[in-house]
């Protein structure tokens, strides 16, 4: 089956707009997303492309992020206005569509939600969110090795533990918490607890 995307061309174009570390991270996310898609029987090409372009707006200066969002009528929350670095996900979805001609709404949505997460995410959205957290270049998060293993076995459980640790980290630092991350955590915590109750009920 012929591949839909010429990844070498996309990588070449993207490399011009990212710094060295961000580009290395991006390739890590692309390959990790592909591996997660393989493990969970999802579309590997979609996962690769969403992983490759997830941070395409990351290296745009913050003032310019705000300017582009205002010009293109991309909604900016009060939290984002005060912390424009948070805009790179929704701006990234716009740039992926306009600059890289990505028309696949599932890919664009995975880029859009890869930073905050949200309730009831699609398989692809979960894959990109998780890949961003667990790619091989990441090494600072607590219990990372264990979360990597968990994510390859169950995406919802992976989401729960990543969101839990992210909230714990954000709560103990001066970094900003987007309200959507709290909602995402509550959603995946509910799934986690329901699963736990079922296991206990059936003695597993």
Secondary structure by P-SEA (a helix, b strand, c coil): cccccaaaaaaaaaaacccaaaaaaaaaaaaaaaaaaaaacccaaaaaaaaaaccccccccaaaaaaaaaaacccccaaaaaccccaaaaaaaaaaaaccccccaaaaaaaaccccccccccaaaaaaaaaaccccccccccaaaaaaaaaaacaaaaaaaaaaaaaaaaaaccccccaaaaaaaaaaaaaaaaaaaaaaaacc
